[in-house]
């Protein structure tokens, strides 16, 4: 999509947050154990917050990210690096 829309100067990126404590997610079975495991396994040993996800998303929409397109930004304290 980024390649398709780039000629129109439209940037396309994706954000991929790690597990987030939300009310909807709390309905998952073993939710607390899942959150604890994710936090303990992430290289930074914590979960991301909705505010942190918003900060990165706002950055991507700002002129400061004018030359970033076609990327997936992981907002997960390094959890994605564990494979």
N, C-alpha and C positions, 0 to 999 in steps of 0.2 A: 504494500500500500504506500509506503514511503517513496518507493521508486516511481510509482504511478502518479502520485500527487506532487512530487518534488518540482516538476516543471512549473507548477502553479504557485510555487513557494509555500506550499503547505507541508509542515513538518508532522510526522507521525511517529509516536513513541508509545511504549507500553510500560506500565509499572506492574511489578509483581511483588506484592507485599507478602511477608511471611504470616504466620498465624497471628491473629489480632483478637484481643478480648473484646467481643461485642455481645450484645444481648442475644442476637440471632445465633451466634456460634455456641453460646452456652447451652443450647438445646442438644448439642452433639453428645453422644454417649462418651464417657471418659474424658470430657472436655478439660477438666483441671489437669489430669495426667498428661494429656496431649500438650497443653501449654507449658507445663513444667519440663517435659522432655525437650520441646523445641527451644526453650530458653537455656537449658543446660547444655544442649548440643551446639547451639550457635556460637561461633567464635567470640562474639562479644558478650555472651552469656546473659542475654536479655531479650525480651520481645519488643517489637516496634509498637508505637502508639499511633492512633488515628492522626494525631497532630503531626507526627514525623512523616507519615505518608502524605499528608496535605502539604507539608513544606516542600517535599521533593516534587510533587505534582505542580505546585505553584511555580517552582523554579523552572520546570520544563515548559510552562506556559509563558514564561517571562522572556524578555529580550536577551537576558544573560545566557539563555540556552539556544540562541538563534541558529547555531551551527550543529545542533544535535538532532539527528533524525534517523529513523530506522532502528532504534535501540530499544532493548528491554532493560529497564532499570530495576534491579532487585533491591527491595527495601526490606531486608530481613536479617540484619546484623550478621551477614555472612553465611546464613544457614544454607543457601543454595550451593555453596562451595563444597558441601559435604558429599554431594553426589548421591 
